[in-house]
Amino acid sequence: MPGKLKIYVVDDSRTQAEIARALLEKAGHDVMISTASQEALAQIPSVRPDCVLFDLMMPGLDGYELCRRLRGMPELARTRLVVVSSKAYPFERKRALEMGADAYFVKPLSPTTFTAEVERLVAGILTVTFWGVRGTLPVSRPDARRYGGNTLSVSVDFPDGRLFVFDGGTGVRALSDALMAAGRTRLDARVLISHPHWDHIIALPFFVPFYVQGNRFEICGPSHGDITMRDLINGQMDSVYFPITTREFAADVQYRDLAEGTYDIGGVPVRTMLLSHPGNCLGYRLEHAGRSLCFVTDNELYPADSPHRSEEYADRLAEFCRDTDALITDCTYADAEYPRHMHWGHSSVSQVAELAWRARARTLYLVHHDPSQNDDAIDAKLAAVQAWLGAHGAETRVAAPVERAQIEI
């Protein structure tokens, strides 16, 4: 979390402004308040606060116009602008973001979460949750309970409330349950699919927020020739295979076909790269507030002595992942297992360790574990990756996340 912050609060209600000041000062931050938006507009450029919190409904200069003018000042380019309003309508949130706001908080302020939300927003912290870490098939054996048995799904929560979801394996149902239990409504989320093999999309029909009116989703992923992402999801939910079709989605669900390139997805810069796997499969790299995350699965690099290895591809992938804060990648096999599964489109311990070393990744997260492996086998893979990196003098940290593990970037 950031250290002491300089925060400016603008609210025509002195009571509301004092509530915000008391909460923030209790956490050790410096706070200035104003009950007049015109006065605030004159003072803020010279104060150069880390964050401005402002109401929408104010006389004279309303919050929208205040936001627009502040966002247009070059000296405030690094200042976070946050609406704090009792108006919970989706239209207000959308318009505020269009005017340049970084986030939208709804009153009344929560004494237990408000300060932390402001701190996270200023710091630009991403919260990553692993809802499933297996590959190919879910498992339910007693010896696989520690890491969990669900297939791959990872969520990324942005400090301004945006949500990204990587892949829709069986783990996405746990995310669905968590979102519904938390009462999160009016979701505006992106679902990034690496590829449409069953273990990466099989639980999407069970993702309850798709069936909730008022939610908005964009499902992105690689097309396959003339088969689009819309076709792929519609086909999976054809009434022959599943009793509910995509026509039952009450949310606004849009589809977007991606190729290898650079995109703006939900206001987030995202790069994609085609991976070494049967069919079209994309790796993703997203950037936010000086931080980056790479989601690279499924992928086969081949050993250095293999005639199938492409050094050009290995170099390109290492550059794609260069200096990333979090490299989440396929480590399906131990090295001893790999020869029996060559050309299956997955990587082994030494291949993954070498990628992280060449990319200078700060932290490596091992996922997509083979369903035949128990918890002890995953422990052994983790130890082997750590040993390989240690022997090569790498500073990369390594973890094998369990289901529901949460990290901050």
Secondary structure as UniProt FT lines:
FT   STRAND          6..10
FT   HELIX           14..26
FT   TURN            27..28
FT   STRAND          30..34
FT   HELIX           37..47
FT   STRAND          51..54
FT   HELIX           63..71
FT   HELIX           74..76
FT   TURN            77..78
FT   STRAND          80..85
FT   HELIX           90..98
FT   TURN            99..100
FT   STRAND          103..106
FT   TURN            111..113
FT   HELIX           114..123
FT   STRAND          127..132
FT   HELIX           142..144
FT   TURN            145..147
FT   STRAND          153..157
FT   TURN            159..160
FT   STRAND          163..166
FT   TURN            170..171
FT   HELIX           172..181
FT   TURN            182..183
FT   STRAND          188..192
FT   HELIX           198..201
FT   TURN            202..203
FT   HELIX           204..206
FT   HELIX           208..211
FT   TURN            213..214
FT   STRAND          216..222
FT   TURN            225..226
FT   HELIX           229..236
FT   TURN            239..241
FT   HELIX           246..248
FT   STRAND          252..258
FT   STRAND          261..265
FT   TURN            266..267
FT   STRAND          268..274
FT   STRAND          282..288
FT   TURN            289..290
FT   STRAND          291..296
FT   TURN            304..305
FT   TURN            307..308
FT   HELIX           311..320
FT   TURN            321..323
FT   STRAND          326..330
FT   TURN            335..337
FT   HELIX           338..341
FT   TURN            342..343
FT   HELIX           349..359
FT   STRAND          363..367
FT   TURN            371..372
FT   HELIX           375..391
FT   TURN            392..393
FT   STRAND          397..399
FT   TURN            403..404
FT   STRAND          405..408
//
